[in-house]
């Protein structure tokens, strides 16, 4: 596990960009944090790091946004409004969780049983209006990451 602190939304996006350069096909990231913690900002950075140039919105009302055109597709989930994992299966969304791109899941606790065992859990803590602490916890054999590269400032 490693910890990285950011001091602005732009720094949180830059952290996501640095992480994305190390992500591989089939990777799953679970983003945990309170409302306003910066999960979507971090996901925007991941999109940029994958080479996705379009606007990246939070999929709060659609559950999933698919972003293509980069090195890998980004499957950006927001499970805040789910009642159970059954909703994901009804919508055939497991193909994206086990797909050819990178899956980023906001609010994974709403359907934890649906996520693959191999994943990177990212816990985001709000320290102040602008400061955030990111804890990275590889689980289930998630591949090695260059932690020093994540801690570098651009």
Secondary structure, DSSP 8 states (H G I E B T S, - for coil): -EEEEESSHHHHHHHHHHHHTT--TT-EEEEE--TTSSHHHHHHHHHHHTT--S-----TTTSEEEE-SSSS-EEEEE-TT-S-THHHHHTTTHHHHTSSSEEEEESGGGGGGGS-SSEEEEEEEE-SSS-EEEEEEEESS-----HHHHH---
